[in-house]
Amino acid sequence: MTTARDIFEMVSLEPTEEISPVVRSIFNDTTAKAMLGWTVESLRSESFGVGTLALMKVSGKAHIRGEVRPWSSVLKIMDCTPIEKTASVGTPIREVAAYKSGLFNGTATGLRSAKIHHISEKQANIVWLWTEDLTAKPGQFGYSWSSYQYFTIAETLGQFKGQMLRTVLPPESWMNYNAGITRWTSPAMMNLCKTLEQHSDSDYVRTVMPCQIFDRVLEFESEILLLARAIEHVPMTLAHGDFHISNMFTQLGHDGVAQVVAIDLASVGIEPIGVDIGTLIGASLTWGDEEADAVMSIEREVFNSFVHGLRLQGCVIPEDTIRLGYLGTLCGYARSVGTIPSTVAHEYGPWEWVLKRYGGSKQQLPYSYRRRIEFAVAIFDEAVGLVRRLGYR
C-alpha cells in the first residue's frame, strides 16, 4: 500500500467475509452479512496523526434476517511499526491498545469513545481500525461550537475524571505518562521559542507583540519549566490526551441525556487531572479567529463547569490544585501561540500547516493574533501567581 488510491482500491475489493464482522458488530446480529457494492469516501482532516495511512467512510448494504439494511463505518488504516516511545505523544499502537482496553467504553458519566466494530491486521504492522460512523453528528470538524456545548462537554469530562479518580488503573506500558506538560518542554518546542528571540527586530512580530508584551512572552520559556515542576503535586488519572473539538462529538443518548463521544485515542495516558480540559481550551487558541475568540470569552466558565462535574462525582481535590493542573496544559498551548508569529513570518518549521490550521492569510495573522497573545500573558501571570501562592517553587 503505497498511495491513497492503492488503499482505497484495496478496501473496495475486500471479500465480503472480511467486511461481514464489521456489519455484525454494527447491528449486533451474528446473522448479518455484507452485500457486494460498498462505497469508499475519503474523510477530510487537518491532521491524520503519526502512522495514519488513510481515513475513510465505508458505506454499503447488508442482509439481516431477510431484510436489506444500510450500514456505514469509519475505517482508519494505520502503520503500527513501533517507534521510540518519546518520539510522539500520539501513536497508532497506543490507539489500538486504548480501544482494546475498553477504558473509554463506559457511558455512566456521559463520556465514551467511538464504538469499535473490528480490528484486523492485514499485513505486518498494518492495522485496519473500524469504528462507529460519527460523520453526520454535531460537533464534527467544520461545525462551530456553542457555549452550551463547551459547558456540557466540560461538565461531562469532569464527571468522567471524578469517576476515574476512584478507579484503580493498572500500569500499562503502552500509555503516555505526564506527556501533557513534557511535550511543551521538548527540544523542538525550545527551538521554536528561540526563533522568536532571534526575530526581535521583525516588524511582523512587533505588530503582534510590542516591546513590553514581547519581553513578557520571552519569559514563558522559564515559566513553563516552573509549571512542569509544580504540576508534580497534582493528582493524576486517565486522560484522553488530545481532547479538542475536532476529536469530540456531542449527541443525545437513548435516555435523552447528553453524551460526549471521543475519537482518536492515540494519546491516551496517565496525566494530571486538568490536562484534558486544558487541551479543550488551549487547542482552540491555535485554530481560526471564531473558535479562539469563543474560548477566550468563556474560559473561566468552562473550567467552572469541569469542576462542577468533578464535584458531582464526590471529588474533594482543592480547586487551586485542579486549576494548576489545568493551567499547566493551557500555558503549554499559550506558549505555542507566542511562537506562531515568528514561525509564520520567517517560514520556519511547520509554518504552512500552522497557517492552514489558522485559516487566514499571512498578512492577517499579526492583527488577529494580538488578542490571543494578550490572553496568553494573562494565563501565564495567573499560573505563576498560583504556583507561588501554593508554595511550589
N, C-alpha and C positions, 0 to 999 in steps of 0.2 A: 504494500500500500504506500505509493509514493506521492500521489496527488489526491486532492479532494475529490476529483472526478473519479479516480480509481475506487476510492472508498464508497462513494455514492453508488457506483455500479455494483460493487460487491454486495451492498445492502439490498439493492433492488433485485439481485439474483439469488438471494438466500433461499434455501429449500424451505418449504412450509413447515417441516418438522423442527426447524431451528427457530421459527417465529412463533409457533404454537405455545411454547411455555410462557411467552410474554402475554399472549392473549388469554391463556388460562388464568394468569395472575390478575389481569385487568378485570375480568368478570368473576373471579373467584369461583371458577367452574372447571372441573377437570375434564369435561367433555368438549370444551371449546377447541375449535380447530381453525387456524388461519386459512383464508382463501387467497389464491394467487391474485396478484394485481395491486399490491400495496404501493403507495407513493412515498417518495423521499423529498423532503423540503429542508433546505439549509436554514438554520436559525442564526439571526444576527446577534452579535455580541461584540462589545468593545474590547474584551479580553477573554480568550479561551483558557488561559492558565497554562502552567508548565505541563508539557506532555500530552495536551489535548490535540488530537489529530483532526477531529470533526465533531460538530454538534448539529443534530438534525431532528426533525419531527417526522416520524414514520406513521402513516395512516393507511387503514385498509378495512376489510370486512372479515367477519368470522361466522362460521356455523356454530350455533349454540342450541342444542335440543330442538332442532327443526326450524330455528329462526336464523335469519341473516342480520347481524348487528354490526354497526360501525365501531371501530376502535382507533386509538392513536396512542403513541408513546414517544417520549423524548429519548433519543439514543445519543450517548456520549461515547466516542471511541478514543481510547487513551493508550499511550505508550507508557507502561508501568516499569520500564527499566529502572532499577534502583539508582538513585543519585545520592550525593552526600546529604546527610540529614540537615546540615546547616546551610545547604545551597539555596533552599527556597522554603518560604513559610507554607506554601501550598503545593502538594504533590499528589499525583494520581494514586499512588499506593495508599496514601493516607485517606483519600476519599473512598476508595473501595473498602478499606478496613473499617472506616466510620459507618458506612452503610451496613456492612455485615454485622457490626457490633449491636445495632439496634438501639443505641443510646438516645437517639432522637425520635424513636418510634412513638413514644407515649403522647397522648393528647390531653391528659388530665389538666394541664395548665394552659392549654391552647396553643402551644408551640410544638411543631413536629417537622420532620424532614419530609421531602417528597417521597412518596411510596416507591419502593424499589420493586420492579417487576421481574428482573432477571439479570444475572451477571454471568458472562461467559468469557473464557479466554480462548480467542480464536486461533492464535498462534503465540509463539514465545513472547511473553510480556505485553501482548496486545489484548486489551480488555474492552468488551462491549458492555456498557452500563445502561440498562433500560430502566427509565424512571417514569413516574406519573407525568402526564402531559398537563402543564400549567400555563401553556402559551396564551390562553384566552382569559386568564384570571386577572382581575385588577391588581395593580402593584407591580406588573411585569415591566421590563425595560421599555422606556418610551412613555410611560404614564407618569404624570405629576402626582405627587402625594399630597393629601390634605393634612392639616394639623391633626385632625382626628385620627388619621392612620398612624402618624408618628406616635401620638399618645397611646393608642391602643397597642401598638407593637411594643412600645417601651414597657407598658404595664404587663403585657403577656410575657415579655422577656424577663422582667423582674420576678414574676411568679415561677417561671421555669428555673431561674437561678436559685430562688428560695428553696424549691424542691430539691435541686441538685446539692445544695449545701448540707442537706440531711441524708444524702446518699453516699455510701462508701464506694468510691470508684477504684477498681484495681488498676495499678500502674500498667500502662500499655506502651511498648516500645515504639509503636507507630505514631503516637501522639506528639504534637508540639508541646513544649513546656516553656511558659513565660515568653513566647515569641511576640506577644502583643506589645511589649516595650523594647525587647532587644533588637527587633527589626529596625527601630529608629536610631539605634546606636551602632549600626553596622558600618564597616569601612566605606561601603558605597554611599550611604547617607552622609557620612562625614565629608566625602569628596564633593557631593553636591553643595554642601554648606560652604566649602572653601571657594567654590566658583562665585558665590555671592560676594565674599570678601574681596576677591580679585577684581570685581567689576564695580567697585565703589564709585567710580567716576562716570559710569554709564548713565546717560540722560534717560534711557528707557527705564532702568531700575529706579532711578531717583524720582521718576514720575509716580511710581507706586510708593516709594519709601523715602521721604525727605530725611534730612540728616538725623534728627532725633529718633525717628522710627527705624531707620536703617541701623543705627548703632544698637538699638534695643533688640532687633532681630538677630544681630550677630551674637548676642548673649544666649540665644536659645541653645546653642551647642553645648555650653557647660551646664545649663539648667536642665536639659534632658537627661544628662548623666546623674544629676542630683535626684531627679524624679525616679530614675531607674533604681537607685539605691533605696529610696523611700518606699517604693511600691513593694519591696520585700516584706513589709509589715502588713500588707493587705491579704485577707483570706483568699484562697484560690479554689476554683471549681471548674466544672466542664464548660468549655466555650466553643461556639461555632467557629470563631476566629476570623471570619470575613463577613460580618453581619452588616451589610449595606443594602440599600434599597433595590439594587439590581438582583440581589440574591434572595429577596423576600417577597412573598405574595400574601395578600390578605383575602380571606373568604369567610363565609358563614358555614359552620358545621351543621350536621343534621339536626342538632338541638337548637340551632339558631344563635349559638354563641360564636363570637368572632374567633377565628383561628389564624395563626401565622404559620405559613409553610415555607421552609427553608430549602434552598438548593445549594450546590457547591460546598461539599463537606471536606474539601481538600486541605483546610487549615485548622481542623478540629484539634483541640488540645486542652491542657490544664492551664488556666490563666487567672490573674487577679479578677475579682468579681466584677469590676466595671469595664472590662475590655470590650465586650460586645456592644454595650450602649455607647461607649466612646467611639467605636468604629461606626456605628449608625450615624452619629452626628459628624464625626471627622471626615469620613469618606465623602459625605455630601459637600464638604467645603472644596473639594477638588473637581467637582463637575461644573455644570453651567451656572449662570447667574441666578436663574429662578430657584434652583434647588439650594444653592448656597445661601441665598437671601432668606429662604424659608426656614432653614435650620438655625441660622443665626438669631432670628427673631423669636424662636421658641425653645432655644437651648435649655434654659433652666426648667421650663415646664415639662420638657421631655424627660429630663433627669428626675424630676419630682414624680412623674408617672412610673418610672422604673423603680424608685424607692417604694412607692405605694404598692407595687406588685410584690416586692420583697416582703413588705410588712404583712401583706395578706397571707403569706406563707409562714409567718411567725419569725422572720429574720430579725434579730436584735443587734446586728452589727451597727456601730455608731455611724451616723450619716456622714461625718467628716471622713471616716475611713473608706466608705463606699465612694464618696466624692473624689478621694485621692486616687483610687483605682481607675475611676472614670477619666479623670483629668490626665493621668499618665498617658493613656492612649490618645485622647483628644489633642494633647500637646504634641504628640508624635505627628499627627496629621497637620496640626498648625505649623509645626516646624517645616514640614514638607511644602506647605503653602508659601512659606517665606522664601524658599529656594526657587520657586517656579518662575518669577520674573527674570532672574538671571539665566536660568536654564533655557527659557524660550528666546530671550534676547540674543543670546550668543550660540543658539542652536547646539546645545551641549546635551550629551546623553540621550534620554528618551523624549526629547523636546517635541517631536512630531506627534507622538502618542499623547503627550500631555495636552497639546493644543487641540487635538481631535477630541479628547475627553472634555475639555473646556467648552468646545462647541462654538467658539467665537473666533475672531481674527487676531492675528499677532498684534495689530495696531490697537485693537480694542482692549486687550487684556490689561495693560497698565492702569487704565481708568476704572475698570470694573473690579479689579483685584484690590484696590485701595481699601475698601471696607473689610475685606477678608483679612488683610494684614493687621488692621486695627483690632479686629476681633481676636486674632491670634495673640497679639500683645496682651490684651485683657485676660485671655485664658492663661497665658504663662504667668502673668502677675498674680492671678488668683492661686495658681498651683504652687508657685514658690512660696507665697504667703502661707498657704495651708501647710506645707512641709515644715516651715519654721514654727508655726503655731503648734503643730503636733510634736515638735522636737526631734524630727527625723533629719539628721544632717549627714 
